[in-house]
Amino acid sequence: MNTIDEIVKWADTLKGWQKEAIRRLLKKHELSTQDFEEILLLLKAENNLIDPAKLPPTPQPLISKDIAQIAGKEKRILLKSMHSVENVNALEDKQRLNFSSTGITVIYGNNATGKSGYSRVLKKACRARDESDPIYSNIFKRPSNKAPAKAKFDLEADEDDFTIEWEDETPSPISLTKISVFDSKCARFYIDKANDVFYLPYGFDIFQRLVELCRKLKRVINIELDETTPTYDKLKDLQTPKTKVSSLIDNLKPETDIKEIEELAKLSDEELSKISKLTKIIEELKRSDPKIKADNIRRLNRRIERLTEITDEIATTLSENNTRQLETIQTEYQSAKKASLLSSEEAFTKESLPGVGSEPWKLMFEAARRYSEEFAYTTLKFPVLDDESRCVFCQQLLNKEAKDRLNRFNEFITKDIQKRVEKKQKEFNKANDKIKDLDLSEENINPDLLDEIKDLNRDLYKKVEIFIASSRNRQEQILNSVTNTNWINIPSNTTNPKKDLEKLSKKIEAEALEYDKTQDLEYRSTIEEELTELNARKTLSLHKSTVKGIIEKLKICKKLRNCTSQANTKAITKKQSELMKLIVTKALSNALTEELNELGIDYLLFTLIPSGELGKTYHQLHLENIASDDVHISSILSEGEHRTVALASFLAELRTSSNQYGIVFDDPVCSLDHLWMNNVAKRLVQEGKTRQVIVFTHDITFLLALESESVINGISVSYQTIQRRGKHVGSCINDVPWHAMSVNKRLGYVRKLHQETSKFYSTDPSRYEREASLVYGLLRETWERAVEEVILGHVIQRFRNSVETTKLRKITFENNDFISVTNGMTKCSKWMVGHDQAAADLTTMPDPDEVNSDINILYNFVKNLRNRQDFTEKSRRKLVT
């Protein structure tokens, strides 16, 4: 079955605008803005929303040549490192987490070392089923700001290296979204939720793109709908309290009868007279009404609200931004004037009188223009230079020289440089007047109100006074700066008391509400309801045209809603689900069965149930042969089964894809026994043959299992260890963790630590003793590891379930070996951290040379014993044929 052929057949059954949309989507990989606007016009036209100025295009038939070519092969994306991590938990700065581009990268970290911080960043930056984990900054530090988590990633795409930056709560770069992440929360999604398919055959993307187009159409239409939807601001007085008018307004529809509005808005003379009568009665009741107190309080509150507006206006007008803007405008104005003056000096140097082109001269010339056009020569444009024209100043006939002079003057006034002066002068005057006209007088601030505030809140009163005084000073200095053109040392303003005033306003309103509760008279309620009804009808009579306009807008809104209904994506999703079931579901189901078998869950039979939503098809796991469908799979499976089935689902999804992007696992074997854990290790190593595999784990047994399987399969393994350093977590080390180190690696590590410790022997004895104690503790652990690895030759091994008896042929252990182990362990135990010496024991910590000698004792012991073991193994091989 061909996906494209099926889509073309389906398009023939759709509306014209939808068919045209599919034709263009198949023809182009990306729709242009013009494409979108034309499809929108087609949709609106089908719903009788036609703009004569923007007629829709004629839809074209969908034919085979409209189908776009299949895209080329995608690049292989590899993670090389993650670094420059910021605002992520308490992770240490300047750390770099490296990833091998081939085989498996194992990132080991004990609990509370910061491993989860790095895995959370990868989960957020890359592709993961679950995205619910937030990334917090260090919660034990008070943040200076709420900066988002950030990180940088070094990547490789087809041997091209590049670095990209990632920031939380922003769309991840496409390169990172190619990499898939699996953790315990993702596992729940695979088991309990329906999941969409990320990797689809060519042509299936048309459904998602069509859904996105429909959703964009709906967004645009909804914006127009919001703009067209009538507001009821002018009718607020009609909407409350509850009246017949408010009921009508609240239920306005496109079908509302205009006659009903006309009838309700018409009041008789008797009804108008009754309004006056009832109003007087209610005013009499108010004289002894507690509500008067509430009204007085609210009047005070309104004055405070006005003061709040004034302080906000002052703060805005005298802001640093406005001040700098005025300085800039003045500078530009002065520059324009200077340029104009230079121009006038060049043009009028030969005139008889000085000052031609100056500001007073320009005022005189413009006055002459107004006199000429308004009185002397009302039908002619100034200057009038015909044969009979006279000078508007001396009223004598103009000779040729005078005419030439007038003409030059006029050309100077009207040319561009002068117009720029006038423009800049207007801008300067406007900006200057805004500050100059700012009213900071006592009359505007209302000193009586300040006294009332002083009684209510003395601290707020002081803040307001300081703010006003500071603002007056700043206003004066700004205006002085305008005069002197010196903008240095203008004092900054104090904090705007707006928020404190708003807080006081809320408190006062709450007090008024308390007074409102003190009265509830039945008689008053009755007449107030009647008066309210009459006043509402009277108000309606003033707003009839507004109400009619709202009804017209509601009719347009109905047509726009019809457009959004046609852009519904349900039919798109249904068709995609049909094709998905026929083409994709079967392949995914087969892959899941194979993965379950490889992971050892072949005794459970699962099927995939497809469903669709918003142009995507989802698959839900279904367990066969269960008695009730109401039971969730997660309630049936054990924790280990739950994790393994989810992991199989994740791997099955990858198996159906043709790409080889990297995958990341965060503790994939939690809750698994050693058998399933080994199965997972084998499967991940197999995956490491064809793609980059990154595994975060705190399980040393799993680390060793991955290492063992990689050796068997010839797959390279690289290690990173994440450690805690005191309060700092997330320290990255390019090596296996201490627990997984061999004896030789441990000896190298202890020797290096001893070299660093020796530096403090002479300069800081106390620190030397602490550090040397740590050296002895690690040396003791290395003796213990030597027992397992060297003395017992891995015949038995911690974290391994088997006993390898074939390795017994090299085992040899003599009395001197026993003495060496006993003496080494005894001395290390004496000086290690945690050993409490007797008070009378005055011996001091061994010096660096002695510590080095103790390290060499273990080194030589291991070296000599292994040489003897090699000889023993050769001898014993002859005993077994």
Order of alpha helices (4+ residues) and beta strands (2+ residues): alpha-alpha-alpha-beta-beta-beta-alpha-beta-beta-beta-alpha-beta-alpha-beta-alpha-alpha-alpha-alpha-alpha-alpha-alpha-alpha-alpha-alpha-alpha-alpha-alpha-alpha-alpha-alpha-alpha-alpha-beta-beta-alpha-alpha-beta-alpha-beta-alpha-beta-beta-alpha-alpha-alpha-alpha-alpha
